[in-house]
């Protein structure tokens, strides 16, 4: 891995991984986990250190750079791009925890990977020095390649301490992985179920969700702009990246094949000569352009606040979450348009479009990109209706 590499270097290295990721894709789908050769290639290229704190040997790249690199990885294998997204978010979130927790995670191995299931799916009870946590967490993308897991939980009131949702860092050795990931798409993400019973989580490995969404982080030594970005806007904006990669791959493939494929039951020997096909490609490309513009604008807003030391207000955070789901929806619609224009051949297992269609239909159902929920979050914020439906804004 190239220490201290520039953002452009990271994106270039991500693009050069495409052949090895494509070669391993079938094995990953069959085994329902990313092949070790792909994991090793991503690690060597620095993709899993992009958001590790610099003091541990990480790179602390800006949001736009990591998004561009993730989109390039996704063109080789959507599951690989998804794991870069999830595990990079785990690294970044860990950088918001108390310094002692960061030392435990990254101190001996900066390539340690952190998967996460942030939805509170656990009960917790107070014990000396921390909490005993029991629960089931899924889908835990990347858990088969992670050394740590960040898990959502609900903390009860304890003395003068208020209760509420929190994230806890737990070594994977303290958890059991239940093989449950049998899906239409994104099969190689290995997004299985994590099971824990009376797992001890010391207080320094807990990040309370409410304060974190307001920009109140318990970390001290990580004070670079990378660790001042708003919590949910960063996660939601980064989420767009793999969808851009999937939609761009679909568009490139359809355009490349348009001079070789005809349109059945018409006189067109080349799809590219058809006005209807031209209109469909233009529509899909415009949807992708809109998604890219939204992603670029959102990344600029998130990074702008971090650089200036400010925190976006609730309305702006709600707007960014809404914009994220709109960009994801535009990418999915672009793929749908391209598949229809391409024809039934897109559904053949040998055609790359078939995998893109399955993957984007699966991934776009992520809870953070749910259109109706995000519209309600944004609408309530616009109209100043309280309380909102979530504090994850």
C-alpha positions in Angstrom: 0.0 0.0 0.0 1.3 3.4 -1.0 1.6 5.5 2.2 0.5 9.2 1.9 -0.8 8.7 -1.7 -2.8 11.5 -3.2 -6.5 11.4 -3.9 -5.9 11.0 -7.6 -3.6 8.1 -6.9 -6.3 6.3 -4.9 -8.8 6.6 -7.7 -6.3 5.5 -10.3 -5.4 2.5 -8.2 -9.0 1.6 -7.7 -9.6 1.7 -11.5 -6.6 -0.7 -12.1 -8.2 -3.3 -9.8 -11.1 -3.8 -12.2 -9.6 -6.9 -14.0 -8.9 -8.9 -10.9 -12.3 -7.9 -9.4 -14.1 -8.9 -12.5 -12.2 -12.2 -12.7 -13.2 -13.1 -9.1 -16.8 -12.0 -9.3 -18.3 -15.4 -10.2 -16.5 -17.1 -7.3 -17.7 -14.4 -4.9 -21.3 -14.9 -5.9 -21.0 -18.6 -5.6 -19.3 -18.6 -2.2 -21.3 -15.6 -1.0 -18.2 -13.8 0.2 -15.5 -11.7 -1.5 -12.6 -13.9 -2.5 -9.4 -13.4 -0.6 -7.5 -12.3 -3.7 -10.0 -9.4 -4.1 -9.7 -8.4 -0.4 -5.9 -8.5 -0.7 -5.9 -6.3 -3.8 -8.2 -3.8 -2.2 -6.0 -3.7 0.9 -2.8 -3.3 -1.1 -4.3 -0.4 -3.0 -5.1 1.4 0.2 -8.9 1.3 -0.1 -9.3 0.0 3.4 -7.1 2.7 4.9 -8.7 5.6 3.1 -10.5 6.7 6.3 -8.3 5.3 9.0 -6.9 8.1 11.1 -3.5 9.3 9.8 -1.9 8.8 13.2 -2.3 5.1 12.8 -1.0 5.0 9.2 -4.3 5.9 7.5 -4.8 8.3 4.6 -7.8 10.5 5.7 -8.8 11.3 2.1 -11.6 13.7 1.4 -15.2 12.4 0.8 -15.2 13.1 -3.0 -12.0 11.1 -3.5 -13.2 8.1 -1.6 -16.6 8.2 -3.4 -14.8 8.3 -6.8 -12.5 5.4 -5.8 -15.5 3.4 -4.6 -17.4 3.9 -7.8 -14.4 2.6 -9.8 -14.2 -0.5 -7.6 -17.9 -1.1 -8.1 -17.4 -1.3 -11.9 -15.3 -4.3 -11.3 -17.5 -5.9 -8.7 -20.5 -4.3 -7.0 -20.0 -6.4 -3.9 -16.4 -5.2 -3.6 -17.6 -1.6 -4.0 -20.2 -2.1 -1.3 -17.6 -3.5 1.1 -15.3 -0.6 0.5 -18.2 1.7 1.4 -19.3 -0.2 4.5 -15.8 -0.9 5.9 -14.6 2.7 5.1 -17.6 4.0 7.1 -16.6 1.7 9.9 -13.1 3.1 10.0 -14.4 6.7 9.9 -16.9 6.1 12.6 -14.3 4.5 14.8 -12.3 7.7 14.4 -15.1 9.5 16.2 -14.9 7.3 19.3 -12.8 8.0 22.4 -9.1 7.8 21.7 -8.7 4.7 23.8 -11.1 2.8 21.6 -9.3 3.9 18.5 -6.0 2.6 19.9 -7.6 -0.8 20.6 -8.9 -1.1 17.1 -6.1 0.4 15.0 -3.1 0.5 17.3 -1.6 -2.9 16.3 -3.0 -3.1 12.8 -4.2 -0.2 10.7 -5.6 -2.6 8.2 -8.1 -3.9 10.8 -11.6 -3.7 9.3 -14.8 -2.6 11.1 -18.2 -3.8 9.9 -21.3 -2.2 11.3 -25.0 -2.6 11.8 -26.1 0.7 13.3 -29.8 0.0 13.8 -30.4 -0.5 17.6 -31.0 -4.3 17.7 -29.8 -5.1 21.2 -30.6 -4.8 24.8 -28.0 -3.5 27.2 -27.7 -3.5 31.0 -25.2 -1.6 33.2 -22.3 -3.3 34.7 -19.0 -2.2 36.2 -17.1 -0.1 33.6 -19.6 -0.5 30.8 -22.5 -2.5 29.4 -23.5 -6.1 28.9 -25.1 -6.3 25.5 -27.2 -9.1 23.9 -28.8 -9.1 20.4 -28.9 -10.1 16.8 -27.6 -7.7 14.1 -28.1 -7.9 10.4 -27.3 -7.4 7.6 -23.6 -7.2 8.6 -21.9 -6.5 5.3 -18.2 -7.2 5.5 -18.4 -9.2 8.7 -16.5 -12.1 7.1 -13.5 -9.9 6.6 -13.7 -7.7 9.7 -11.8 -7.8 13.0 -14.3 -5.6 14.8 -18.0 -4.9 14.6 -19.9 -1.6 15.4 -23.3 -2.5 16.7 -26.4 -0.5 17.4 -28.0 -0.8 20.9 -30.4 1.0 23.2 -28.9 2.0 26.5 -31.4 2.3 29.5 -31.2 5.2 31.9 -28.5 4.6 34.5 -28.5 7.0 37.4 -28.1 10.5 36.1 -27.2 9.2 32.6 -29.9 9.5 30.0 -30.8 6.5 28.0 -31.0 6.3 24.2 -29.5 4.7 21.1 -25.8 4.2 20.9 -23.1 2.4 18.8 -20.7 -0.1 20.5 -17.4 -1.5 19.3 -17.1 -5.2 19.8 -14.3 -7.6 18.7 -15.6 -10.1 16.1 -14.1 -12.8 18.4 -16.9 -12.0 20.9 -19.7 -12.6 18.3 -21.1 -15.5 16.4 -21.7 -15.2 12.6 -24.9 -17.0 11.5 -25.0 -17.8 7.7 -28.2 -16.1 6.6 -27.2 -14.1 3.4 -29.1 -15.8 0.6 -30.2 -13.0 -1.8 -31.0 -11.9 -5.3 -28.0 -9.6 -5.6 -24.9 -8.3 -3.7 -24.3 -11.9 -2.8 -20.5 -11.6 -2.2 -21.0 -9.0 0.5 -21.5 -11.8 3.1 -24.0 -9.7 4.9 -24.8 -12.3 7.5 -26.4 -12.2 11.0 -24.2 -11.4 14.0 -25.2 -12.9 17.4 -24.0 -11.8 20.8 -25.0 -12.7 24.3 -23.9 -10.7 27.4 -21.0 -9.2 25.4 -19.1 -6.7 27.5 -18.7 -3.3 25.9 -16.6 -0.9 28.1 -17.8 2.7 28.3 -14.9 4.0 26.1 -16.1 1.8 23.3 -19.6 3.5 23.2 -20.7 6.4 21.0 -24.1 7.8 21.9 -26.1 8.4 18.8 -28.1 11.5 19.7 -25.1 13.7 20.5 -23.1 12.3 17.5 -25.9 13.4 15.1 -25.5 16.9 16.5 -21.7 16.9 15.9 -20.7 16.1 19.5 -18.0 13.5 19.3 -15.9 12.1 22.2 -12.7 11.9 20.2 -9.9 14.3 21.0 -6.8 13.6 18.9 -8.5 13.4 15.6 -9.4 17.0 14.9 -8.8 17.1 11.2 -11.7 18.0 8.8 -12.1 14.3 8.1 -13.5 13.8 11.6 -15.5 16.9 11.8 -18.0 16.0 9.1 -21.6 15.5 10.1 -22.5 11.9 10.9 -25.6 11.1 8.8 -24.9 13.4 5.9 -21.5 11.8 5.5 -22.9 8.2 5.5 -25.8 9.2 3.2 -23.6 11.0 0.7 -21.0 8.2 0.6 -23.9 5.7 0.0 -24.4 7.2 -3.5 -20.9 6.1 -4.7 -21.5 2.4 -5.5 -24.8 3.2 -7.3 -22.9 5.7 -9.6 -20.5 2.9 -10.4 -23.2 0.4 -11.2 -25.1 2.8 -13.4 -22.0 4.0 -15.2 -21.0 0.4 -15.9 -24.5 -0.3 -17.3 -24.4 2.8 -19.6 -20.9 2.0 -20.9 -21.9 -1.6 -21.7 -25.1 -0.7 -23.5 -23.3 2.0 -25.6 -20.4 -0.3 -26.4 -22.8 -3.0 -27.7 -25.2 -0.7 -29.6 -23.3 -1.1 -32.8 -23.4 -4.9 -32.7 -26.9 -5.6 -31.5 -30.0 -5.2 -33.6 -33.6 -4.7 -32.6 -35.8 -7.8 -33.1 -38.9 -7.6 -35.3 -37.6 -4.3 -36.8 -35.4 -3.3 -39.7 -32.8 -2.0 -37.4 -29.6 -4.0 -37.6 -27.9 -1.7 -35.1 -29.6 -0.4 -32.0 -27.7 2.8 -32.2 -29.6 3.8 -35.4 -33.0 3.6 -33.7 -34.5 6.9 -32.6 -36.2 5.1 -29.7 -32.9 3.6 -28.6 -31.2 7.0 -28.8 -33.9 8.6 -26.7 -33.6 5.8 -24.0 -29.8 6.2 -23.8 -30.1 9.9 -23.5 -32.7 9.6 -20.7 -30.5 7.1 -18.8 -27.4 9.3 -19.2 -29.3 12.3 -18.0 -30.5 10.5 -14.9 -26.9 9.5 -14.2 -25.8 13.1 -14.7 -28.3 14.2 -12.2 -27.2 11.6 -9.7 -23.6 12.7 -10.2 -24.4 16.4 -9.7 -26.4 15.7 -6.5 -23.5 13.6 -5.2 -20.9 16.2 -6.0 -23.0 19.0 -4.5 -23.7 16.9 -1.3 -20.0 16.1 -0.9 -19.1 19.8 -1.3 -21.6 20.8 1.4 -20.5 18.1 3.9 -16.8 18.9 3.4 -17.4 22.6 3.4 -18.8 22.5 6.9 -16.0 20.3 8.1 -13.4 22.7 6.7 -15.0 25.7 8.2 -15.6 24.0 11.6 -19.4 24.4 11.4 -22.1 21.8 11.6 -25.1 21.8 9.2 -28.5 22.5 10.9 -31.3 20.0 11.0 -32.9 21.2 7.8 -29.7 21.0 5.8 -29.0 17.6 7.2 -32.5 16.4 6.2 -32.0 17.9 2.8 -28.8 16.0 2.3 -30.4 12.7 3.3 -33.3 13.3 0.9 -30.8 14.2 -1.9 -28.9 10.9 -1.3 -32.0 8.8 -1.8 -32.9 10.8 -4.9 -29.5 10.1 -6.4 -29.8 6.4 -5.6 -33.2 6.3 -7.2 -31.9 8.1 -10.3 -29.2 5.5 -10.7 -31.7 2.6 -10.4 -34.1 4.2 -12.9 -31.2 4.7 -15.3 -30.3 1.0 -15.2 -34.0 0.1 -15.7 -34.2 2.3 -18.8 -31.0 0.8 -20.2 -32.1 -2.8 -19.5 -35.4 -2.2 -21.4 -33.6 -0.5 -24.3 -31.0 -3.3 -24.5 -33.6 -6.0 -24.6 -34.2 -9.5 -23.2 -30.5 -10.4 -23.6 -29.8 -8.2 -20.6 -31.3 -11.0 -18.4 -28.9 -13.7 -19.7 -26.4 -14.8 -17.0 -23.5 -14.3 -19.4 -24.4 -10.6 -19.9 -23.0 -8.1 -17.4 -26.3 -6.2 -17.3 -28.0 -9.1 -15.5 -25.6 -8.8 -12.5 -25.9 -5.0 -12.4 -29.7 -5.3 -12.4 -29.8 -7.7 -9.6 -27.2 -5.8 -7.6 -28.8 -2.4 -7.9 -32.2 -3.7 -7.1 -30.9 -5.3 -3.9 -28.6 -2.5 -2.8 -31.0 0.3 -3.4 -33.3 -1.1 -0.7 -30.9 0.0 2.0 -32.9 1.7 4.8 -30.9 5.0 4.5 -32.0 5.4 0.9 -35.7 4.6 1.4 -37.5 7.3 -0.6 -40.7 7.6 1.5 -38.9 7.8 4.8 -36.4 10.4 3.5 -39.2 12.5 2.0 -41.0 12.5 5.3 -37.9 13.4 7.2 -37.2 16.3 4.8 -40.9 17.4 4.7 -41.1 17.5 8.5 -37.9 19.5 8.7 -39.2 21.9 6.0 -42.5 22.4 7.9 -40.9 22.5 11.3 -43.0 19.5 12.4 -41.6 18.0 15.6 -40.6 15.5 16.6 -39.2 14.1 13.4 -39.4 10.3 12.8 -35.8 9.6 13.6 -32.7 11.2 15.1 -30.6 9.8 12.3 -30.5 13.1 10.5 
